[in-house]
Amino acid sequence: MSDEVENDELARLRKENEALKKRGPAVRMKVSEKGAVSVYGMGRFPVTLYKEQWLRLLDMSSEIRDFIAANESQLKAKE
């Protein structure tokens, strides 16, 4: 391979690597040993709730969004 081709390939791989880093860790789900839904990748520890709890939370999604909007000045964002 010529040096120019190698340099182009190296630049492409570096750009791809940076894009993957910016995306952050993937969020994934799994069923816990006790039969709950655990969501990994949101923070240091998984968020684990039982099916009924997830459904109640999902039903409240518009209220949660409204609450966040109303309290935007007090809330911090993790970057």
C-alpha distance (Angstrom), angle and dihedral (degrees) to the residues before:
residue distance angle dihedral
M1 . . .
S2 3.76 . .
D3 3.77 121.2 .
E4 3.79 90.8 -113.6
V5 3.81 92.8 55.1
E6 3.81 90.9 46.7
N7 3.80 91.8 49.7
D8 3.80 91.4 48.8
E9 3.80 91.0 49.7
L10 3.81 91.5 47.2
A11 3.81 91.1 50.4
R12 3.81 90.9 49.0
L13 3.81 92.0 50.1
R14 3.81 92.4 47.8
K15 3.80 90.9 51.2
E16 3.82 90.9 48.5
N17 3.81 90.8 48.1
E18 3.82 92.2 52.1
A19 3.81 91.0 49.7
L20 3.81 90.2 52.4
K21 3.81 91.9 49.2
K22 3.81 91.9 51.9
R23 3.78 91.8 52.6
G24 3.80 90.3 64.0
P25 3.75 127.6 -150.9
A26 3.76 116.7 -28.5
V27 3.78 117.5 -107.6
R28 3.77 111.8 -127.5
M29 3.78 137.4 172.8
K30 3.75 135.1 -142.7
V31 3.79 138.6 171.1
S32 3.80 110.7 -106.3
E33 3.80 124.5 -133.7
K34 3.82 89.1 -99.3
G35 3.81 93.6 51.2
A36 3.80 99.4 -100.5
V37 3.81 128.2 128.9
S38 3.81 113.7 -106.0
V39 3.80 120.1 -165.1
Y40 3.80 114.4 -157.2
G41 3.80 128.0 -166.1
M42 3.80 99.4 44.1
G43 3.78 95.0 97.9
R44 3.75 142.7 -32.4
F45 3.79 93.8 -54.7
P46 3.81 130.3 36.0
V47 3.79 121.2 -101.8
T48 3.80 105.8 -124.6
L49 3.79 124.8 -172.6
Y50 3.78 134.1 154.4
K51 3.81 119.3 -106.4
E52 3.81 93.8 -99.2
Q53 3.80 91.6 50.4
W54 3.84 92.2 51.2
L55 3.79 90.6 48.8
R56 3.83 92.3 50.4
L57 3.79 90.0 48.3
L58 3.80 92.6 48.1
D59 3.82 90.0 49.6
M60 3.82 87.3 56.5
S61 3.81 94.8 51.7
S62 3.81 95.2 113.9
E63 3.82 91.8 48.5
I64 3.80 90.5 49.1
R65 3.81 90.8 50.7
D66 3.83 90.6 48.3
F67 3.81 90.9 48.9
I68 3.80 91.5 50.7
A69 3.81 91.3 48.6
A70 3.81 91.9 48.3
N71 3.81 92.4 49.3
E72 3.81 98.6 37.3
S73 3.82 93.7 123.9
Q74 3.81 92.2 57.0
L75 3.79 97.5 43.9
K76 3.77 126.4 88.9
A77 3.78 125.2 -145.3
K78 3.78 121.7 -140.6
E79 3.79 110.4 -133.1
